Amino acid sequence: MSVPTQPTATGTAVPTPRTGTDGDPAAIRPFEVRIPDEAYTELRHRIAATRLPTRELVADRSQGVQLAALGELLRYWGGDYDLRRVETRLNALPQYVTGIDGVDVHFVHVRSPHENALPLVMTHGWPGSIMEMIDSVGPLTDPTAHGGSAEDAFHLVLPSLPGYGFSAEPADLGWDLARTARAWAELMRRLGYDRYVAQGGDVGAGVTDTMGRQGPDGLIGIHTNLLVPALNDPAALPAGTDEEKAALAAIRIFSTTGNGYFVEQSTRPQTIGYALLDSPAALAAWMIDHDTDAYYKIARAFVDGQPSGNLTRDHVLDNVTAYWLTGTGASAARSYWEAYGADAPAAGSAPLPDPTIPVAFTAFPGEIWKTPRSWAAAAYPTLAYYNAVDRGGHFAAWEEPELFATELRAAFRPLRRP
């Protein structure tokens, strides 16, 4: 099934709203990405027409994305990069769309070839997308081909957050973390999964944490790699050991000098959205300027040709190109206003209770702050698994897909049926 597209004001292509089987928007419908040639032509034209600022006056990223890094990114994007990679890579996977609570949700659904595989719904964040999770599909669904055993297999569901990628933009307010969490529970119900686990990082960690607190029928455990409660109230966490003090210091640095994107998107997403929809260079710069560890890894991949793990030039541009082709820079930014903004409908809502199901956590060393075990245990009384690994950062599934899959196998192994 080809997906009809319609040009936006920028000339990019987004899915046209569809009705389901016999007019039922809740039907699960096959989905295939088809981007018109003119969208690619216009993207290259806009890249070539970019006006760049002069070089930054410092030797590091303290003034933002460095000219050398963005210049090389644009050169590669406008020349050597295969613009159809997003289309090709997604269409190699089974994709679907279904209407949930007024939004057409796009998702990849890969069933494992192994019997008794455990269903897993995995949620990306910003500036990510399901593109960052594609290379974890094989290790998770077919572990025997990646050094694991058949008993560790997952049936994998990768939904695009509302307003991201090929999911439709919400037309009303209220798509906060809780509403998205309920939508994911409904998606798993529609797919026939009455016993499943959930995982997420970044915004996806917020969705997954919320699912754990809501406790929908069928959810038996969660795993995250970003400790969401630490951002909500870091003063409530232990701060006596050197490890705890280092984590608290990292949060303070992020909150004072590293969270510009967070402040802008949670308070004025529409303002930054104009630049993100109009300029490929602005979109790329905004997306790679997320955290110090990830930024320098991405910069090295472009400037020096030295990727960190799976964080290659092509993979980075797959993610940026997906945002451009779908025209979702502004709608993705609005998700921060919904989830964290002081003016959002859910602002000031009462906190949800602690999860009663098992919680698993993996600490990656390059994360915005490296979460100590004591913090994970304080945040989650039902913490059942914790591990600190030796490589990887904020985009763990993207950068280290094999290690990431190994962690999920270990985290959820006790929850599998005998």
N, C-alpha and C positions, 0 to 999 in steps of 0.2 A: 504494500500500500504506500503510495507516495503521499507526502504531506503537502497540501497546497500551501503556498506562501504568499505573503503580501508585502510589498515594499513599505518600509517605514519612511519617516521624513529624512533619514540618513541614507536611504537606499540599501540598508541591510535587509535581512529576511527573517521573519518570525513566523511561527505557526499561526495559521488562521484558525479561529475557534471552530470546533467540530461538534457535531451531535453524535451520540452513540448509536448502537444497533437499535433499530426501530425507534429512534428518537430518545433513547435512554442515555443520558450523560454519564451515568454511573457504570456503563458497560466498559469492560477492559478491551481496548482496541489496539491492534498492531500499529506501530509507528515507524516511519523511516524518514531520515533527514534528506531533504533535497533542497540545495541552495542554488539559486539561479546564477549563471555565469557573470551577469552584470554586477552582482554583489561583490564578487572577488575582484573584478576590474576596478570597481570604485574604491575598494579597500586599498589596493596598490596605489591608486591615484592619490588618495588622501595621505598615505605614508610618504610618498614622494614629495608632496606639497607641504610637509611639516616645517614649521618655523621653530627652531630650537633656541633656547636662551644661551647666553654666554656660559663659560665654564664656571662651576662653583668656586668659591674663594677659600675652600678648606680641602684637606687631603682625605677626608672621610665622608660618611653619609650624614653628618650632622646638619647640613643644609638641604638634605633630600637626595633624590636619585641623581647619581653622578652622570655627567654628560657622556663620558666614555662608555659607560654601561648602556645607557639608553640609545646612544648613537649606533653602537654595534647591534643592539637588539633590532632597531629599525632597519638597518642595512640588511640583516639576515631575513627579517620578516618580509621586507619588500622585494627580496631577490631570491635567495636560495630555498626558503621555507616553502613546503608544499601546502598551499592554502586549503586544499581539500582533505587534509588529514583528519580534521574534526568529523567531517561527513563520513569518511572511509572507516575510521576507527569505531564510531558509534554504530554505523550500519553493519558492522561485523558482529554485533551483539543483538540479542533479542530485546527490542524496545517496545514500550506500550504507553498508553495514556488513558487516564480515567478521571472523570469529574468527581471531586471531593469538596463538599462545602462551597460550591460555586467556582472552583478553580480546576482547570484541566491540569492534572499532575502527570508529568512525564517521568518514566522510570525504566531502568534496565532490570530485567529479571532473568537470571541465569540459574537454572536448576542443575545441581550436581549430578554426575553420572553414578554416584555411589548411593547405595541404599542407606536409609536412616540418617541422611544428612540433616544438620540442624539449620532451620531457617534463620537468616540474619538480615536485618534491615540496617543499612549503614548510611549515615548522613554527613554530607560535606559541609563546608562553611564558606566564609568569604575571606580572601578573594579566590576561593576554590570553586569547584564544580565537580560533577561526576567524572570529568576528564581526569582528575587527579587520582581516581580510584581504579581506572581501567586495568592497570598492570597488577592489581591485587586480585582481580577476578579469577585468574587461573590458579594461583596458590590457594585461594580460599575454596573454590568449588571443586578442584581436582588436585588435592594435596599429594596424591601418589606420584604425580608428574613433577612435583616440586619438593621432594624430600620428606614428605609427610606420609601419613597412613590414611586409608579410606575412612577410618573411624573418626577422623578430624574434619570431614567435609562439611561444607555449608551450602544450602540453597541461598543465593544472594539476591537481595533487592536493593537497588541503588536509586532512590528517588531524587529528582531535582527539586530543591526548595522552591516554593511559590515565588515567582518573579525572577528566578534564575534559570539560565539555560533554556531548554525547550518546554519548561512548565509555563503556564500562562501567568500573567501578572494579576494579582488580586485587584478586583474592582471596588473593594470596600475596605474599610479600616478593620483592624482587629487580628491580623495574621501575626500574632506574637508567637513565642516559643510554645505556649500551651496549646494554641490552636493547631499549630503544625504537628505537635506531638499527637494530638487526637486524630489528625488526618492520617498519620503514619499507622496508628493502630487500626484505623478503618481500612487502610490499604492492605495491611497484612490479613485482616479478616476476609476481605474480598478475594484474596489470593488463596484462601483456604488454609491458612496457617494458624492453628489453634495453640501452638507452643513454639515460641521463638525468642531470640535475643536481639539486642540493639547495640549499635556502636556509633560513636561520633567524636569528631575533633572540631575545635573552633566553634562556630555557631552550631555545628552538628553536635558538639558536646553539650551545648545548652538544650537542644531538642532532646537528646538522649537522656540527660539528667532529668528533664521534665517528665519524659515518659516513665522513668523509674519511679518518680514521685507520684505520678498519676496512677500507676499500677493497673494498666488496662488488662483485661482478660487475655491470657495467653503469653504475656511477657514474663519470662522467667529469669532474666538477668541482663545487666548492661555493662558496657566497657567504654571508658573514655580515655583520652590522652591529653586533655586539658582540664584542670580542676576548676570548674565553674564557681563553686562556693568561695574559692580564694579571692576571686575578683569582687564578689558581692560584699564580703566582709573579711578582709585579710587580718584585721586586728583581733578577730575571734580565734585565730589559729595559733598553735604553739610557736614561740619565737625564742627558745632557749639555746638550742644547739647551733653550731656553725652552719649546718645545712639549712636549718630553718631561717636563720638570719640572712643567708645568701638569697633564699627564695623571696623573703620579704623585701630585700633591697632591690631585687630584679623587678618585682611588682611596682615598687615606687618609681623606678626608672621608667618603666613602661607608662605609668600613669602621668608622668611629668614631661617626658621627652619623646615617647614612642607611640603615643596613641592619637596622633593627629587625625588619622583616618576615622578612628572610632568616634571622636568628638564631632567631626563634620557629618558623618553619616547618621549619627544618632540625634543630631540637632537640625541639620540643614541638608538632607539628602537630595532634595530637588536642585539645590544650587550646584553641587558638584556634579549632579546628573547631566547638566547641560554640556559640560566639558567631556564627560565620559561617552556621551552619545555622538558627539560631533568630531572628536579627534582621536584617532587610533593611538597617537603618541601619548596623549593625556591619559587614556585608558590604561595603556601598558605601564606608564610611570606610576600611576595611582595603585595599580595592582601589585607591582613588585616591591613597593615601598611599605611592606607590611611589618616585618620585624627584622632586627639586625642580623640574626643568624641566617634567615632565609634570603634576605637581600644580598648579603655578601656571597652566598653560594650561587645565587642566580647571576650576579655580576661576574663572578669568576667563569661561569659557564659560557657567557657571551664574550667577555674581554679576553680571557686566557684559554678558552676552549677546554676547561677543566671542570666537568660537572661533579656534583656531589651525589653519589649514588645514581638514582634514576632521574634526578633533577637536571635534565639536559635542556639544551636550547629548544629542541623540537617539542618536548613535553611542556615546557613553560609557555611556549607560543600556542600550543593546542588549547590551553586554558584561556589565554587572552583572546584568541581568535573566536572561541566559543561565545565569549561575552559580546564581542563585536558583532558577530553574525546574527545573534539573537536580539541585539539591541537592548540588553538587560542591565546595563550599568546603573541606570537610575533606579529601576525597580529593586535590584539587589541592594543598593544603598538604603532604600526605604525600609528594608527588613531590619536594619539597625535601629531606625526610629521606632519601629513597632516593638522591637524586643527590649530596647534599652533607653529610649527617649523619654524625657520627663513629661512630654505632652502627649504621649501615646495613650490609647484607651486603657491599656492594662497597667499604666504607671500607678504605683502605690498599692497594687493588689497584695493580698495577704500571701505570705510565703507558703509553699506547699510542704507537706510533711516529708520526713526522711524516707527514702526507699525502704521497703520491707523485703525486697528481693536481693539476691547477691549482686554486689558491685565489684567490678574489676577495674584496675587502673595500671597503665604503663607509663613510666616517666622516661621521656626521650631527652637527651642531654642538651639539644639545641632549642628546646621549647622556650617560649618567652620567659618563663621561670621553670626551673626543674623542681617538680613537686616532691617533697620528702614523704616517706611512708607515713610519718606521724600526721602530716596534713591530710592525706587521703583517709586515714583512719578516723581523724576527728570530723571530717566532712561526711563520712559515710559509715555509720555504725555497723552496717552489714558488709563492710569490705571483706571480700573473700579471696582476692588475688591482687598482689602488687608486685611489680618488677621494674627495676631501673636498668635500661639497656645502654649499650656503649656507643650508639650512633643514631643519627636521625634527629629531626627537629620538629617544628610546628606542623609541617606537611608530612606527617610520618608515613602514611600510606603511599604517598606520591614518591617520596625520597627513598624509602626503604621498603618496597612492597613485600619482599620475601620475609624480612624480619618482622614486619607488621603482621603478616599472616601467621607467623610462628607464635607471636604474642596472643593473637585471638584464639588460636587452637588451644594454647595452654590455659588461657583465661576461662574459656567456656567448656573445657573438657569435663569438669565435674558435673556439669548440668546436662550432659547427654544421657539418653536412656541406655540402660545396660543392653 
